[in-house]
Amino acid sequence: MADSRRAQGPPRWAVRASEPLARALAGRRWVPLWGMIHHRGRRSENAYATPIALVPTTSRDVFLIGLPWGSKTNWARNVLAAGEATITWKGRDHRATAPRLIEPAEAAALSKPAFRAVVGRFPAAIVLTRSAEADGSSDVTGSGEGAPDR
């Protein structure tokens, strides 16, 4: 029987195995499905950078991030608490504001047709309003050193 005290989320072995590759590729200009979300810990105030998969949407005004491990992941809770984040995507920093959790049906409707079936199976997603490019003076971005807050 599974230990009910274990935190929800991806298996630790999977994180350890995939994180170096994800960190190396996320946010690069030539990897459009992966980005890096820069956020602050809701309690610690530490700066974190977490690799994410961005879902292509029908609107250029939003970022859609599927949450295959649910809405309780620490980075998602941090972004929701802060009300903003910076997303490094396609080699540029973008300010993202007004984060909100959405249901799978709404996430599927926002995504491009090729991604709807996958996104519709996630327990939740976060949608953020895409603002003008960050000017680099944002205090949300961090060096991303150390382990990300999951």
N, CA, C and O atoms as a GROMACS GRO file, in nm:
protein
  600
    1MET      N    1   0.084  -0.118   0.000
    1MET     CA    2   0.000   0.000   0.000
    1MET      C    3   0.089   0.124   0.000
    1MET      O    4   0.190   0.128   0.070
    2ALA      N    5   0.052   0.223  -0.077
    2ALA     CA    6   0.133   0.344  -0.090
    2ALA      C    7   0.130   0.426   0.038
    2ALA      O    8   0.030   0.430   0.109
    3ASP      N    9   0.241   0.492   0.066
    3ASP     CA   10   0.250   0.579   0.182
    3ASP      C   11   0.171   0.705   0.155
    3ASP      O   12   0.202   0.779   0.062
    4SER      N   13   0.068   0.731   0.236
    4SER     CA   14  -0.020   0.846   0.213
    4SER      C   15   0.049   0.978   0.246
    4SER      O   16  -0.001   1.085   0.211
    5ARG      N   17   0.166   0.971   0.313
    5ARG     CA   18   0.238   1.094   0.347
    5ARG      C   19   0.326   1.143   0.233
    5ARG      O   20   0.372   1.257   0.237
    6ARG      N   21   0.349   1.060   0.132
    6ARG     CA   22   0.434   1.100   0.021
    6ARG      C   23   0.372   1.217  -0.053
    6ARG      O   24   0.253   1.216  -0.083
    7ALA      N   25   0.454   1.317  -0.084
    7ALA     CA   26   0.406   1.435  -0.156
    7ALA      C   27   0.362   1.396  -0.296
    7ALA      O   28   0.422   1.308  -0.359
    8GLN      N   29   0.258   1.459  -0.344
    8GLN     CA   30   0.212   1.436  -0.480
    8GLN      C   31   0.312   1.497  -0.578
    8GLN      O   32   0.380   1.594  -0.545
    9GLY      N   33   0.319   1.443  -0.694
    9GLY     CA   34   0.408   1.496  -0.795
    9GLY      C   35   0.480   1.385  -0.867
    9GLY      O   36   0.451   1.267  -0.845
   10PRO      N   37   0.572   1.422  -0.953
   10PRO     CA   38   0.643   1.320  -1.030
   10PRO      C   39   0.732   1.236  -0.939
   10PRO      O   40   0.776   1.284  -0.834
   11PRO      N   41   0.759   1.114  -0.978
   11PRO     CA   42   0.852   1.031  -0.900
   11PRO      C   43   0.989   1.099  -0.892
   11PRO      O   44   1.035   1.156  -0.991
   12ARG      N   45   1.051   1.092  -0.778
   12ARG     CA   46   1.180   1.160  -0.760
   12ARG      C   47   1.286   1.112  -0.859
   12ARG      O   48   1.366   1.192  -0.907
   13TRP      N   49   1.286   0.983  -0.890
   13TRP     CA   50   1.385   0.930  -0.985
   13TRP      C   51   1.366   0.994  -1.122
   13TRP      O   52   1.464   1.019  -1.193
   14ALA      N   53   1.241   1.020  -1.160
   14ALA     CA   54   1.215   1.081  -1.291
   14ALA      C   55   1.263   1.225  -1.294
   14ALA      O   56   1.315   1.272  -1.395
   15VAL      N   57   1.246   1.296  -1.184
   15VAL     CA   58   1.293   1.434  -1.175
   15VAL      C   59   1.445   1.437  -1.184
   15VAL      O   60   1.502   1.515  -1.260
   16ARG      N   61   1.510   1.353  -1.106
   16ARG     CA   62   1.658   1.350  -1.107
   16ARG      C   63   1.712   1.314  -1.245
   16ARG      O   64   1.815   1.367  -1.287
   17ALA      N   65   1.645   1.225  -1.314
   17ALA     CA   66   1.693   1.180  -1.444
   17ALA      C   67   1.671   1.284  -1.554
   17ALA      O   68   1.755   1.300  -1.642
   18SER      N   69   1.559   1.354  -1.549
   18SER     CA   70   1.523   1.446  -1.658
   18SER      C   71   1.562   1.592  -1.634
   18SER      O   72   1.571   1.669  -1.729
   19GLU      N   73   1.585   1.630  -1.509
   19GLU     CA   74   1.609   1.771  -1.480
   19GLU      C   75   1.731   1.831  -1.550
   19GLU      O   76   1.720   1.943  -1.600
   20PRO      N   77   1.845   1.763  -1.556
   20PRO     CA   78   1.959   1.826  -1.626
   20PRO      C   79   1.929   1.859  -1.772
   20PRO      O   80   1.967   1.966  -1.820
   21LEU      N   81   1.863   1.769  -1.842
   21LEU     CA   82   1.828   1.794  -1.982
   21LEU      C   83   1.724   1.906  -1.992
   21LEU      O   84   1.736   1.995  -2.076
   22ALA      N   85   1.623   1.902  -1.906
   22ALA     CA   86   1.519   2.005  -1.908
   22ALA      C   87   1.579   2.143  -1.881
   22ALA      O   88   1.545   2.239  -1.950
   23ARG      N   89   1.666   2.153  -1.783
   23ARG     CA   90   1.728   2.283  -1.751
   23ARG      C   91   1.816   2.333  -1.866
   23ARG      O   92   1.823   2.453  -1.892
   24ALA      N   93   1.884   2.241  -1.934
   24ALA     CA   94   1.972   2.280  -2.045
   24ALA      C   95   1.893   2.331  -2.165
   24ALA      O   96   1.941   2.419  -2.237
   25LEU      N   97   1.774   2.278  -2.188
   25LEU     CA   98   1.697   2.312  -2.308
   25LEU      C   99   1.586   2.415  -2.285
   25LEU      O  100   1.552   2.489  -2.377
   26ALA      N  101   1.530   2.421  -2.166
   26ALA     CA  102   1.414   2.507  -2.139
   26ALA      C  103   1.446   2.655  -2.163
   26ALA      O  104   1.548   2.706  -2.118
   27GLY      N  105   1.357   2.719  -2.235
   27GLY     CA  106   1.370   2.862  -2.262
   27GLY      C  107   1.455   2.897  -2.383
   27GLY      O  108   1.463   3.014  -2.420
   28ARG      N  109   1.518   2.799  -2.444
   28ARG     CA  110   1.602   2.826  -2.560
   28ARG      C  111   1.517   2.857  -2.682
   28ARG      O  112   1.404   2.809  -2.696
   29ARG      N  113   1.570   2.938  -2.767
   29ARG     CA  114   1.499   2.982  -2.887
   29ARG      C  115   1.454   2.866  -2.974
   29ARG      O  116   1.348   2.873  -3.035
   30TRP      N  117   1.532   2.761  -2.982
   30TRP     CA  118   1.505   2.650  -3.073
   30TRP      C  119   1.427   2.536  -3.006
   30TRP      O  120   1.414   2.428  -3.065
   31VAL      N  121   1.376   2.558  -2.884
   31VAL     CA  122   1.294   2.457  -2.815
   31VAL      C  123   1.164   2.525  -2.770
   31VAL      O  124   1.150   2.557  -2.653
   32PRO      N  125   1.070   2.546  -2.862
   32PRO     CA  126   0.951   2.627  -2.832
   32PRO      C  127   0.852   2.565  -2.734
   32PRO      O  128   0.768   2.638  -2.680
   33LEU      N  129   0.857   2.436  -2.710
   33LEU     CA  130   0.761   2.376  -2.616
   33LEU      C  131   0.807   2.383  -2.471
   33LEU      O  132   0.727   2.362  -2.381
   34TRP      N  133   0.932   2.411  -2.448
   34TRP     CA  134   0.982   2.419  -2.311
   34TRP      C  135   1.020   2.561  -2.278
   34TRP      O  136   1.075   2.634  -2.360
   35GLY      N  137   0.989   2.600  -2.157
   35GLY     CA  138   1.027   2.730  -2.105
   35GLY      C  139   1.077   2.715  -1.963
   35GLY      O  140   1.079   2.606  -1.907
   36MET      N  141   1.118   2.826  -1.906
   36MET     CA  142   1.163   2.829  -1.768
   36MET      C  143   1.078   2.934  -1.698
   36MET      O  144   1.071   3.048  -1.742
   37ILE      N  145   1.014   2.896  -1.589
   37ILE     CA  146   0.934   2.992  -1.514
   37ILE      C  147   1.014   3.037  -1.392
   37ILE      O  148   1.059   2.954  -1.313
   38HIS      N  149   1.030   3.167  -1.378
   38HIS     CA  150   1.104   3.226  -1.267
   38HIS      C  151   1.002   3.279  -1.168
   38HIS      O  152   0.914   3.358  -1.203
   39HIS      N  153   1.014   3.235  -1.044
   39HIS     CA  154   0.915   3.271  -0.941
   39HIS      C  155   0.984   3.278  -0.806
   39HIS      O  156   1.100   3.240  -0.792
   40ARG      N  157   0.912   3.327  -0.707
   40ARG     CA  158   0.963   3.336  -0.570
   40ARG      C  159   0.884   3.242  -0.481
   40ARG      O  160   0.763   3.223  -0.499
   41GLY      N  161   0.954   3.185  -0.383
   41GLY     CA  162   0.888   3.099  -0.286
   41GLY      C  163   0.787   3.179  -0.206
   41GLY      O  164   0.816   3.290  -0.162
   42ARG      N  165   0.670   3.125  -0.186
   42ARG     CA  166   0.564   3.199  -0.117
   42ARG      C  167   0.595   3.220   0.031
   42ARG      O  168   0.544   3.315   0.091
   43ARG      N  169   0.676   3.134   0.091
   43ARG     CA  170   0.714   3.151   0.231
   43ARG      C  171   0.860   3.194   0.244
   43ARG      O  172   0.893   3.280   0.325
   44SER      N  173   0.946   3.132   0.165
   44SER     CA  174   1.090   3.158   0.179
   44SER      C  175   1.134   3.286   0.109
   44SER      O  176   1.235   3.346   0.147
   45GLU      N  177   1.059   3.328   0.008
   45GLU     CA  178   1.098   3.443  -0.076
   45GLU      C  179   1.222   3.415  -0.160
   45GLU      O  180   1.276   3.506  -0.222
   46ASN      N  181   1.270   3.290  -0.162
   46ASN     CA  182   1.383   3.254  -0.247
   46ASN      C  183   1.341   3.256  -0.393
   46ASN      O  184   1.226   3.226  -0.425
   47ALA      N  185   1.434   3.292  -0.481
   47ALA     CA  186   1.408   3.291  -0.624
   47ALA      C  187   1.432   3.151  -0.678
   47ALA      O  188   1.530   3.086  -0.643
   48TYR      N  189   1.341   3.104  -0.763
   48TYR     CA  190   1.351   2.972  -0.823
   48TYR      C  191   1.329   2.983  -0.974
   48TYR      O  192   1.263   3.074  -1.022
   49ALA      N  193   1.385   2.889  -1.046
   49ALA     CA  194   1.363   2.875  -1.190
   49ALA      C  195   1.328   2.729  -1.214
   49ALA      O  196   1.407   2.640  -1.183
   50THR      N  197   1.211   2.706  -1.269
   50THR     CA  198   1.160   2.571  -1.287
   50THR      C  199   1.130   2.547  -1.434
   50THR      O  200   1.058   2.626  -1.496
   51PRO      N  201   1.182   2.439  -1.492
   51PRO     CA  202   1.148   2.407  -1.632
   51PRO      C  203   1.001   2.369  -1.643
   51PRO      O  204   0.948   2.298  -1.558
   52ILE      N  205   0.936   2.417  -1.749
   52ILE     CA  206   0.794   2.390  -1.771
   52ILE      C  207   0.771   2.358  -1.918
   52ILE      O  208   0.852   2.391  -2.004
   53ALA      N  209   0.660   2.294  -1.945
   53ALA     CA  210   0.617   2.269  -2.083
   53ALA      C  211   0.504   2.366  -2.114
   53ALA      O  212   0.400   2.363  -2.047
   54LEU      N  213   0.524   2.449  -2.212
   54LEU     CA  214   0.421   2.545  -2.253
   54LEU      C  215   0.335   2.482  -2.362
   54LEU      O  216   0.385   2.424  -2.458
   55VAL      N  217   0.205   2.495  -2.346
   55VAL     CA  218   0.111   2.439  -2.441
   55VAL      C  219   0.078   2.546  -2.545
   55VAL      O  220   0.036   2.655  -2.508
   56PRO      N  221   0.096   2.519  -2.674
   56PRO     CA  222   0.060   2.616  -2.777
   56PRO      C  223  -0.090   2.647  -2.770
   56PRO      O  224  -0.173   2.557  -2.761
   57THR      N  225  -0.123   2.776  -2.776
   57THR     CA  226  -0.262   2.819  -2.762
   57THR      C  227  -0.312   2.887  -2.889
   57THR      O  228  -0.235   2.922  -2.978
   58THR      N  229  -0.443   2.904  -2.895
   58THR     CA  230  -0.505   2.974  -3.007
   58THR      C  231  -0.495   3.125  -2.989
   58THR      O  232  -0.524   3.200  -3.082
   59SER      N  233  -0.454   3.172  -2.871
   59SER     CA  234  -0.441   3.314  -2.842
   59SER      C  235  -0.295   3.348  -2.811
   59SER      O  236  -0.230   3.276  -2.735
   60ARG      N  237  -0.245   3.456  -2.868
   60ARG     CA  238  -0.109   3.500  -2.840
   60ARG      C  239  -0.100   3.579  -2.711
   60ARG      O  240   0.008   3.620  -2.670
   61ASP      N  241  -0.214   3.602  -2.645
   61ASP     CA  242  -0.218   3.686  -2.526
   61ASP      C  243  -0.199   3.609  -2.396
   61ASP      O  244  -0.192   3.669  -2.289
   62VAL      N  245  -0.189   3.476  -2.403
   62VAL     CA  246  -0.179   3.396  -2.281
   62VAL      C  247  -0.071   3.290  -2.293
   62VAL      O  248  -0.032   3.249  -2.402
   63PHE      N  249  -0.023   3.248  -2.177
   63PHE     CA  250   0.062   3.130  -2.165
   63PHE      C  251  -0.024   3.024  -2.098
   63PHE      O  252  -0.095   3.053  -2.001
   64LEU      N  253  -0.018   2.903  -2.148
   64LEU     CA  254  -0.091   2.791  -2.090
   64LEU      C  255   0.010   2.685  -2.050
   64LEU      O  256   0.092   2.641  -2.130
   65ILE      N  257   0.003   2.646  -1.922
   65ILE     CA  258   0.094   2.545  -1.869
   65ILE      C  259   0.009   2.433  -1.810
   65ILE      O  260  -0.064   2.454  -1.713
   66GLY      N  261   0.019   2.316  -1.868
   66GLY     CA  262  -0.053   2.201  -1.815
   66GLY      C  263   0.010   2.154  -1.685
   66GLY      O  264   0.132   2.163  -1.667
   67LEU      N  265  -0.072   2.105  -1.596
   67LEU     CA  266  -0.024   2.056  -1.466
   67LEU      C  267  -0.054   1.907  -1.453
   67LEU      O  268  -0.151   1.868  -1.387
   68PRO      N  269   0.030   1.822  -1.515
   68PRO     CA  270   0.002   1.678  -1.510
   68PRO      C  271   0.008   1.620  -1.369
   68PRO      O  272  -0.049   1.514  -1.344
   69TRP      N  273   0.076   1.688  -1.276
   69TRP     CA  274   0.086   1.639  -1.138
   69TRP      C  275  -0.011   1.711  -1.047
   69TRP      O  276  -0.005   1.693  -0.925
   70GLY      N  277  -0.100   1.793  -1.103
   70GLY     CA  278  -0.202   1.862  -1.024
   70GLY      C  279  -0.163   2.001  -0.981
   70GLY      O  280  -0.050   2.045  -1.002
   71SER      N  281  -0.255   2.069  -0.920
   71SER     CA  282  -0.238   2.209  -0.883
   71SER      C  283  -0.162   2.228  -0.753
   71SER      O  284  -0.139   2.342  -0.712
   72LYS      N  285  -0.123   2.122  -0.688
   72LYS     CA  286  -0.054   2.133  -0.559
   72LYS      C  287   0.098   2.138  -0.571
   72LYS      O  288   0.168   2.141  -0.469
   73THR      N  289   0.152   2.139  -0.693
   73THR     CA  290   0.297   2.149  -0.706
   73THR      C  291   0.341   2.284  -0.649
   73THR      O  292   0.272   2.384  -0.666
   74ASN      N  293   0.455   2.285  -0.583
   74ASN     CA  294   0.499   2.408  -0.516
   74ASN      C  295   0.520   2.524  -0.611
   74ASN      O  296   0.483   2.637  -0.578
   75TRP      N  297   0.577   2.499  -0.728
   75TRP     CA  298   0.600   2.613  -0.818
   75TRP      C  299   0.468   2.675  -0.860
   75TRP      O  300   0.458   2.798  -0.870
   76ALA      N  301   0.365   2.593  -0.884
   76ALA     CA  302   0.234   2.647  -0.924
   76ALA      C  303   0.173   2.727  -0.809
   76ALA      O  304   0.116   2.834  -0.831
   77ARG      N  305   0.184   2.676  -0.688
   77ARG     CA  306   0.130   2.749  -0.573
   77ARG      C  307   0.204   2.880  -0.551
   77ARG      O  308   0.144   2.980  -0.514
   78ASN      N  309   0.337   2.880  -0.576
   78ASN     CA  310   0.416   3.003  -0.564
   78ASN      C  311   0.370   3.109  -0.664
   78ASN      O  312   0.353   3.225  -0.628
   79VAL      N  313   0.351   3.068  -0.787
   79VAL     CA  314   0.310   3.162  -0.892
   79VAL      C  315   0.170   3.217  -0.862
   79VAL      O  316   0.146   3.336  -0.878
   80LEU      N  317   0.081   3.131  -0.820
   80LEU     CA  318  -0.055   3.177  -0.786
   80LEU      C  319  -0.051   3.275  -0.670
   80LEU      O  320  -0.122   3.376  -0.672
   81ALA      N  321   0.029   3.248  -0.568
   81ALA     CA  322   0.039   3.337  -0.452
   81ALA      C  323   0.100   3.472  -0.490
   81ALA      O  324   0.056   3.576  -0.441
   82ALA      N  325   0.201   3.470  -0.576
   82ALA     CA  326   0.268   3.595  -0.615
   82ALA      C  327   0.185   3.677  -0.713
   82ALA      O  328   0.194   3.800  -0.715
   83GLY      N  329   0.104   3.610  -0.794
   83GLY     CA  330   0.024   3.682  -0.892
   83GLY      C  331   0.099   3.718  -1.019
   83GLY      O  332   0.046   3.787  -1.106
   84GLU      N  333   0.224   3.672  -1.030
   84GLU     CA  334   0.303   3.700  -1.149
   84GLU      C  335   0.426   3.610  -1.152
   84GLU      O  336   0.462   3.546  -1.054
   85ALA      N  337   0.489   3.608  -1.267
   85ALA     CA  338   0.614   3.534  -1.286
   85ALA      C  339   0.679   3.586  -1.413
   85ALA      O  340   0.619   3.663  -1.488
   86THR      N  341   0.800   3.545  -1.435
   86THR     CA  342   0.868   3.573  -1.561
   86THR      C  343   0.891   3.439  -1.629
   86THR      O  344   0.939   3.345  -1.566
   87ILE      N  345   0.857   3.431  -1.757
   87ILE     CA  346   0.875   3.308  -1.831
   87ILE      C  347   0.980   3.332  -1.939
   87ILE      O  348   0.964   3.420  -2.024
   88THR      N  349   1.085   3.253  -1.935
   88THR     CA  350   1.186   3.257  -2.040
   88THR      C  351   1.140   3.157  -2.145
   88THR      O  352   1.130   3.037  -2.118
   89TRP      N  353   1.115   3.207  -2.264
   89TRP     CA  354   1.060   3.126  -2.372
   89TRP      C  355   1.114   3.176  -2.505
   89TRP      O  356   1.114   3.296  -2.531
   90LYS      N  357   1.158   3.085  -2.587
   90LYS     CA  358   1.216   3.118  -2.717
   90LYS      C  359   1.330   3.220  -2.704
   90LYS      O  360   1.346   3.308  -2.788
   91GLY      N  361   1.408   3.205  -2.597
   91GLY     CA  362   1.525   3.290  -2.578
   91GLY      C  363   1.498   3.428  -2.522
   91GLY      O  364   1.590   3.509  -2.514
   92ARG      N  365   1.374   3.458  -2.484
   92ARG     CA  366   1.340   3.590  -2.432
   92ARG      C  367   1.261   3.577  -2.303
   92ARG      O  368   1.193   3.478  -2.279
   93ASP      N  369   1.271   3.680  -2.219
   93ASP     CA  370   1.194   3.685  -2.096
   93ASP      C  371   1.061   3.755  -2.122
   93ASP      O  372   1.056   3.860  -2.186
   94HIS      N  373   0.955   3.696  -2.070
   94HIS     CA  374   0.820   3.751  -2.086
   94HIS      C  375   0.757   3.764  -1.948
   94HIS      O  376   0.761   3.671  -1.868
   95ARG      N  377   0.699   3.878  -1.922
   95ARG     CA  378   0.627   3.898  -1.796
   95ARG      C  379   0.492   3.829  -1.809
   95ARG      O  380   0.422   3.845  -1.910
   96ALA      N  381   0.455   3.753  -1.708
   96ALA     CA  382   0.328   3.682  -1.707
   96ALA      C  383   0.254   3.718  -1.578
   96ALA      O  384   0.309   3.705  -1.469
   97THR      N  385   0.131   3.764  -1.592
   97THR     CA  386   0.055   3.812  -1.477
   97THR      C  387  -0.080   3.741  -1.470
   97THR      O  388  -0.118   3.665  -1.559
   98ALA      N  389  -0.151   3.769  -1.364
   98ALA     CA  390  -0.287   3.720  -1.341
   98ALA      C  391  -0.300   3.569  -1.360
   98ALA      O  392  -0.384   3.523  -1.437
   99PRO      N  393  -0.218   3.490  -1.290
   99PRO     CA  394  -0.229   3.345  -1.306
   99PRO      C  395  -0.359   3.294  -1.244
   99PRO      O  396  -0.406   3.344  -1.142
  100ARG      N  397  -0.416   3.194  -1.310
  100ARG     CA  398  -0.535   3.131  -1.253
  100ARG      C  399  -0.540   2.986  -1.296
  100ARG      O  400  -0.498   2.949  -1.406
  101LEU      N  401  -0.591   2.905  -1.205
  101LEU     CA  402  -0.610   2.763  -1.234
  101LEU      C  403  -0.732   2.747  -1.320
  101LEU      O  404  -0.833   2.814  -1.299
  102ILE      N  405  -0.725   2.658  -1.417
  102ILE     CA  406  -0.841   2.630  -1.500
  102ILE      C  407  -0.863   2.479  -1.509
  102ILE      O  408  -0.771   2.400  -1.489
  103GLU      N  409  -0.984   2.444  -1.538
  103GLU     CA  410  -1.023   2.303  -1.551
  103GLU      C  411  -0.972   2.247  -1.684
  103GLU      O  412  -0.940   2.323  -1.776
  104PRO      N  413  -0.964   2.116  -1.694
  104PRO     CA  414  -0.915   2.053  -1.818
  104PRO      C  415  -0.993   2.092  -1.943
  104PRO      O  416  -0.934   2.109  -2.049
  105ALA      N  417  -1.124   2.106  -1.932
  105ALA     CA  418  -1.205   2.141  -2.049
  105ALA      C  419  -1.169   2.280  -2.102
  105ALA      O  420  -1.159   2.300  -2.223
  106GLU      N  421  -1.150   2.375  -2.012
  106GLU     CA  422  -1.113   2.511  -2.053
  106GLU      C  423  -0.971   2.512  -2.111
  106GLU      O  424  -0.945   2.583  -2.208
  107ALA      N  425  -0.881   2.435  -2.051
  107ALA     CA  426  -0.744   2.427  -2.103
  107ALA      C  427  -0.743   2.368  -2.243
  107ALA      O  428  -0.672   2.417  -2.330
  108ALA      N  429  -0.823   2.265  -2.265
  108ALA     CA  430  -0.830   2.203  -2.398
  108ALA      C  431  -0.885   2.302  -2.500
  108ALA      O  432  -0.838   2.306  -2.613
  109ALA      N  433  -0.985   2.381  -2.461
  109ALA     CA  434  -1.044   2.479  -2.553
  109ALA      C  435  -0.944   2.589  -2.590
  109ALA      O  436  -0.948   2.641  -2.701
  110LEU      N  437  -0.854   2.625  -2.496
  110LEU     CA  438  -0.753   2.729  -2.523
  110LEU      C  439  -0.637   2.678  -2.608
  110LEU      O  440  -0.572   2.757  -2.676
  111SER      N  441  -0.611   2.549  -2.603
  111SER     CA  442  -0.494   2.495  -2.673
  111SER      C  443  -0.522   2.473  -2.820
  111SER      O  444  -0.637   2.465  -2.864
  112LYS      N  445  -0.414   2.463  -2.896
  112LYS     CA  446  -0.427   2.433  -3.038
  112LYS      C  447  -0.480   2.291  -3.054
  112LYS      O  448  -0.456   2.207  -2.967
  113PRO      N  449  -0.551   2.263  -3.164
  113PRO     CA  450  -0.617   2.132  -3.181
  113PRO      C  451  -0.528   2.011  -3.158
  113PRO      O  452  -0.573   1.912  -3.100
  114ALA      N  453  -0.405   2.014  -3.202
  114ALA     CA  454  -0.317   1.897  -3.188
  114ALA      C  455  -0.286   1.863  -3.042
  114ALA      O  456  -0.245   1.750  -3.014
  115PHE      N  457  -0.305   1.957  -2.949
  115PHE     CA  458  -0.270   1.938  -2.809
  115PHE      C  459  -0.392   1.917  -2.719
  115PHE      O  460  -0.376   1.889  -2.600
  116ARG      N  461  -0.510   1.931  -2.773
  116ARG     CA  462  -0.633   1.927  -2.690
  116ARG      C  463  -0.653   1.795  -2.617
  116ARG      O  464  -0.692   1.796  -2.500
  117ALA      N  465  -0.629   1.685  -2.682
  117ALA     CA  466  -0.652   1.554  -2.618
  117ALA      C  467  -0.560   1.535  -2.498
  117ALA      O  468  -0.602   1.482  -2.395
  118VAL      N  469  -0.435   1.577  -2.510
  118VAL     CA  470  -0.340   1.561  -2.399
  118VAL      C  471  -0.374   1.655  -2.285
  118VAL      O  472  -0.384   1.612  -2.170
  119VAL      N  473  -0.392   1.783  -2.315
  119VAL     CA  474  -0.419   1.884  -2.211
  119VAL      C  475  -0.551   1.854  -2.140
  119VAL      O  476  -0.564   1.878  -2.020
  120GLY      N  477  -0.647   1.802  -2.212
  120GLY     CA  478  -0.776   1.769  -2.152
  120GLY      C  479  -0.769   1.658  -2.049
  120GLY      O  480  -0.863   1.640  -1.971
  121ARG      N  481  -0.660   1.582  -2.048
  121ARG     CA  482  -0.644   1.473  -1.951
  121ARG      C  483  -0.570   1.516  -1.824
  121ARG      O  484  -0.571   1.443  -1.725
  122PHE      N  485  -0.507   1.633  -1.826
  122PHE     CA  486  -0.438   1.682  -1.707
  122PHE      C  487  -0.542   1.719  -1.601
  122PHE      O  488  -0.652   1.762  -1.635
  123PRO      N  489  -0.509   1.704  -1.472
  123PRO     CA  490  -0.604   1.741  -1.368
  123PRO      C  491  -0.633   1.891  -1.363
  123PRO      O  492  -0.741   1.932  -1.320
  124ALA      N  493  -0.538   1.972  -1.408
  124ALA     CA  494  -0.556   2.118  -1.406
  124ALA      C  495  -0.452   2.182  -1.499
  124ALA      O  496  -0.366   2.114  -1.554
  125ALA      N  497  -0.464   2.312  -1.513
  125ALA     CA  498  -0.367   2.390  -1.589
  125ALA      C  499  -0.364   2.530  -1.531
  125ALA      O  500  -0.456   2.571  -1.460
  126ILE      N  501  -0.259   2.603  -1.561
  126ILE     CA  502  -0.250   2.744  -1.523
  126ILE      C  503  -0.247   2.825  -1.651
  126ILE      O  504  -0.175   2.792  -1.745
  127VAL      N  505  -0.325   2.931  -1.652
  127VAL     CA  506  -0.319   3.025  -1.763
  127VAL      C  507  -0.272   3.158  -1.705
  127VAL      O  508  -0.319   3.202  -1.600
  128LEU      N  509  -0.178   3.222  -1.776
  128LEU     CA  510  -0.123   3.351  -1.734
  128LEU      C  511  -0.137   3.450  -1.849
  128LEU      O  512  -0.123   3.413  -1.966
  129THR      N  513  -0.164   3.574  -1.816
  129THR     CA  514  -0.172   3.678  -1.918
  129THR      C  515  -0.030   3.714  -1.960
  129THR      O  516   0.056   3.742  -1.877
  130ARG      N  517  -0.008   3.714  -2.089
  130ARG     CA  518   0.124   3.742  -2.144
  130ARG      C  519   0.137   3.893  -2.163
  130ARG      O  520   0.064   3.953  -2.242
  131SER      N  521   0.231   3.952  -2.091
  131SER     CA  522   0.254   4.096  -2.100
  131SER      C  523   0.370   4.122  -2.194
  131SER      O  524   0.425   4.030  -2.256
  132ALA      N  525   0.407   4.247  -2.205
  132ALA     CA  526   0.522   4.284  -2.287
  132ALA      C  527   0.645   4.214  -2.232
  132ALA      O  528   0.646   4.170  -2.117
  133GLU      N  529   0.749   4.204  -2.315
  133GLU     CA  530   0.873   4.140  -2.272
  133GLU      C  531   0.925   4.206  -2.146
  133GLU      O  532   0.915   4.328  -2.131
  134ALA      N  533   0.981   4.126  -2.058
  134ALA     CA  534   1.042   4.179  -1.936
  134ALA      C  535   1.165   4.259  -1.975
  134ALA      O  536   1.236   4.224  -2.070
  135ASP      N  537   1.191   4.366  -1.902
  135ASP     CA  538   1.304   4.451  -1.935
  135ASP      C  539   1.431   4.412  -1.859
  135ASP      O  540   1.533   4.480  -1.868
  136GLY      N  541   1.424   4.303  -1.784
  136GLY     CA  542   1.542   4.260  -1.711
  136GLY      C  543   1.550   4.319  -1.572
  136GLY      O  544   1.634   4.277  -1.492
  137SER      N  545   1.465   4.417  -1.539
  137SER     CA  546   1.472   4.479  -1.407
  137SER      C  547   1.379   4.411  -1.307
  137SER      O  548   1.375   4.450  -1.191
  138SER      N  549   1.306   4.312  -1.352
  138SER     CA  550   1.214   4.242  -1.264
  138SER      C  551   1.289   4.168  -1.154
  138SER      O  552   1.390   4.104  -1.180
  139ASP      N  553   1.238   4.178  -1.031
  139ASP     CA  554   1.303   4.108  -0.922
  139ASP      C  555   1.251   3.966  -0.910
  139ASP      O  556   1.289   3.894  -0.817
  140VAL      N  557   1.166   3.923  -1.001
  140VAL     CA  558   1.113   3.788  -0.997
  140VAL      C  559   1.214   3.690  -1.054
  140VAL      O  560   1.222   3.576  -1.008
  141THR      N  561   1.289   3.732  -1.154
  141THR     CA  562   1.386   3.640  -1.213
  141THR      C  563   1.499   3.617  -1.116
  141THR      O  564   1.540   3.708  -1.043
  142GLY      N  565   1.549   3.498  -1.116
  142GLY     CA  566   1.660   3.463  -1.028
  142GLY      C  567   1.762   3.382  -1.104
  142GLY      O  568   1.742   3.348  -1.221
  143SER      N  569   1.867   3.353  -1.039
  143SER     CA  570   1.972   3.276  -1.104
  143SER      C  571   1.932   3.132  -1.123
  143SER      O  572   1.989   3.061  -1.207
  144GLY      N  573   1.833   3.086  -1.046
  144GLY     CA  574   1.787   2.949  -1.058
  144GLY      C  575   1.882   2.850  -0.998
  144GLY      O  576   1.872   2.730  -1.024
  145GLU      N  577   1.976   2.898  -0.917
  145GLU     CA  578   2.071   2.806  -0.855
  145GLU      C  579   2.001   2.723  -0.750
  145GLU      O  580   1.906   2.768  -0.686
  146GLY      N  581   2.049   2.605  -0.733
  146GLY     CA  582   1.988   2.514  -0.636
  146GLY      C  583   1.868   2.443  -0.697
  146GLY      O  584   1.834   2.465  -0.813
  147ALA      N  585   1.807   2.361  -0.620
  147ALA     CA  586   1.694   2.282  -0.668
  147ALA      C  587   1.571   2.371  -0.680
  147ALA      O  588   1.551   2.460  -0.597
  148PRO      N  589   1.489   2.350  -0.782
  148PRO     CA  590   1.367   2.428  -0.794
  148PRO      C  591   1.269   2.389  -0.686
  148PRO      O  592   1.271   2.276  -0.636
  149ASP      N  593   1.182   2.482  -0.649
  149ASP     CA  594   1.078   2.458  -0.550
  149ASP      C  595   0.962   2.392  -0.621
  149ASP      O  596   0.892   2.458  -0.697
  150ARG      N  597   0.940   2.266  -0.598
  150ARG     CA  598   0.833   2.194  -0.667
  150ARG      C  599   0.712   2.193  -0.584
  150ARG      O  600   0.609   2.138  -0.624
   0.00000   0.00000   0.00000
